[in-house]
Amino acid sequence: MINLRSDTVTQPTPAMRQAIAAAQVGDDVFGDDPTVNELEQATAGLLGKEAAMFVPSGTMGNQLAVRLHTQSGDEVIIEAGAHVINNEAGAAAVISGVTFRPIEGRRGIFTADDLVASLRPPNVHYAPAKLVCVENTHNVGGGSIWPLATLRELADVAHDHKLAAHMDGARLWNATAATGIPEKDYARCCDTISVCFSKGLGAPVGSALVGSDQLISRARRFRKMLGGGMRQVGLLAAGALHALKHHRQRMVQDHANAKALAEGLSRFEGVQIDCDQIVTNIVRFRIPGADASRISAKLRDRGILLLPAGKN
């Protein structure tokens, strides 16, 4: 079976399995798990922040960030196709009591001018904006990468308007692999960043929330509230740590494979795809007039798994 549905379907390598089996463990809620501690220190160092916290999923990392930066009744400004607003089961409304103000970006990216245009004056009728969220790379945007200058300008304007900035960096590793720009340069623009180990890096489980010591210390209590305070979690952290040390350099292979797939698809009559927009590991294409679910089912019968993302 050729499984092209997502970068989440990877399997642990033999070396990763050995690292998991040999992991030293302790009670992470007490801060006693040495493997988790090493992973958190390494992740914070890569992103140039003071602290990191291991969490079970990227969704939890994002939702903890929303909870950190807002109060019930606040507004979050975000791109309309972002994962946080579309693919996290309405968690921000339930957990943090916030509303979203979506911006229609271009392949998931919006500018400082777009942000300013979305801001409303203080008024009793309006929810106060407190947080702006960006997603880098942007899934629905086809793995698009935020230009660093655009991100810096956006963050400066957000902070000038007293808004916190959070980055859903589930695929931040892909942005760095494609551009050569260090993760910490992207992360410097934001107050908090969530990164994922179980997508492009190929670990079985886990993400991290990264930020200042003060923010991450507070986030640990919220993580406990959501059931994310785990015990001998070093077994999971060992897989993530192995991926962080050994798999980041290989991500360019994913990007090359995605480009090759796109170029092959472009040669089929009826397939619409812009190969120049395939810059990381996500390939999205259209077949106008066709039923994506029906095509996906037929390909599954032939041993190829794709993920329908719309009607065609």
Secondary structure as GFF3:
##gff-version 3
##sequence-region A 1 312
A	DSSP	beta_strand	2	3	.	.	.	ID=ss1
A	DSSP	alpha_helix	14	21	.	.	.	ID=ss2
A	DSSP	three_ten_helix	28	30	.	.	.	ID=ss3
A	DSSP	alpha_helix	34	47	.	.	.	ID=ss4
A	DSSP	beta_strand	51	55	.	.	.	ID=ss5
A	DSSP	alpha_helix	58	69	.	.	.	ID=ss6
A	DSSP	beta_strand	75	79	.	.	.	ID=ss7
A	DSSP	alpha_helix	83	86	.	.	.	ID=ss8
A	DSSP	alpha_helix	91	91	.	.	.	ID=ss9
A	DSSP	pi_helix	92	96	.	.	.	ID=ss10
A	DSSP	beta_strand	99	103	.	.	.	ID=ss11
A	DSSP	alpha_helix	112	118	.	.	.	ID=ss12
A	DSSP	beta_strand	129	135	.	.	.	ID=ss13
A	DSSP	alpha_helix	148	160	.	.	.	ID=ss14
A	DSSP	beta_strand	164	169	.	.	.	ID=ss15
A	DSSP	alpha_helix	172	179	.	.	.	ID=ss16
A	DSSP	alpha_helix	183	187	.	.	.	ID=ss17
A	DSSP	beta_strand	192	196	.	.	.	ID=ss18
A	DSSP	beta_strand	207	211	.	.	.	ID=ss19
A	DSSP	alpha_helix	213	225	.	.	.	ID=ss20
A	DSSP	alpha_helix	234	246	.	.	.	ID=ss21
A	DSSP	three_ten_helix	248	250	.	.	.	ID=ss22
A	DSSP	alpha_helix	251	265	.	.	.	ID=ss23
A	DSSP	three_ten_helix	275	277	.	.	.	ID=ss24
A	DSSP	alpha_helix	292	301	.	.	.	ID=ss25
A	DSSP	beta_strand	304	305	.	.	.	ID=ss26
###
